[in-house]
């Protein structure tokens, strides 16, 4: 029996490409964003802030990436998960760094979760579009 497990994770080159790709999409959409990319453990690997992007969105983007990496599904799915469960709905939102609106997307290679990307600055839908555009660059 082995005492350790192997875990795949995004590398810094891929994280940078995702961040740049998200910024490119934001420029096309005419919005200003902050974009964060984490490894599979939710640790920050890359971050970019467009000039003029909301300052408060810095932490929101990082927390969206953390949430997506830690649960392995887009943050936009949280509302459908908690809507019919009052205890979960009331309790889960008390957790630090958990974001339950769109803009955080897990990064996968095949079935392997290798990281998360979080975008903040546009609407939840625009943020997710930018995150997915960034992921498409790898």
DABELZI-V687310 format. One record per pair of residues at least 24 apart in sequence whose C-alpha atoms are under 6 Angstrom apart, sorted by sequence separation. I is the first residue (numbers start at 1). J is the second residue. D is the distance in Angstrom with one decimal. If there is no record, write none. Layout:
i = <I	I>
j = <J	J>
d = <D	D>
This chain:
i = <34	42	103	36	75	76	103	35	36	75	76	102	42	75	10	40	75	9	16	74	9	15	67	74	73	63	72	64	68	68	69	68	65	64	69	69	68	65	65	65	64	62	61	61	61	57	40	40	39	38	38	37	37	36	36	35	35	34	34	33	33	32	10	9	10	25	8	22	22	22	21	22	21	19	18	18	18>
j = <58	66	127	61	100	101	128	61	62	101	102	128	69	102	39	69	104	39	46	104	40	46	98	105	106	97	106	99	104	105	106	106	104	104	115	116	116	116	117	118	118	118	118	119	120	120	114	115	115	115	116	116	117	117	118	118	119	119	120	120	121	121	114	114	115	130	114	130	131	133	133	134	134	134	134	135	137>
d = <5.7	4.5	4.5	5.7	5.4	4.9	4.1	5.7	5.2	5.5	3.9	6.0	5.5	5.1	5.5	5.6	5.0	5.5	5.9	5.5	5.3	5.7	5.6	4.4	5.8	5.1	5.5	5.6	5.4	5.2	5.3	4.9	5.2	4.5	5.2	4.4	5.3	4.6	4.3	4.0	4.6	6.0	4.6	4.8	4.9	5.3	4.6	4.0	4.1	5.3	5.1	5.7	4.4	5.6	5.2	5.7	4.5	5.7	5.4	5.5	4.4	5.9	5.0	4.1	5.9	5.4	5.7	4.6	5.5	5.6	6.0	4.2	4.0	6.0	4.0	5.2	6.0>
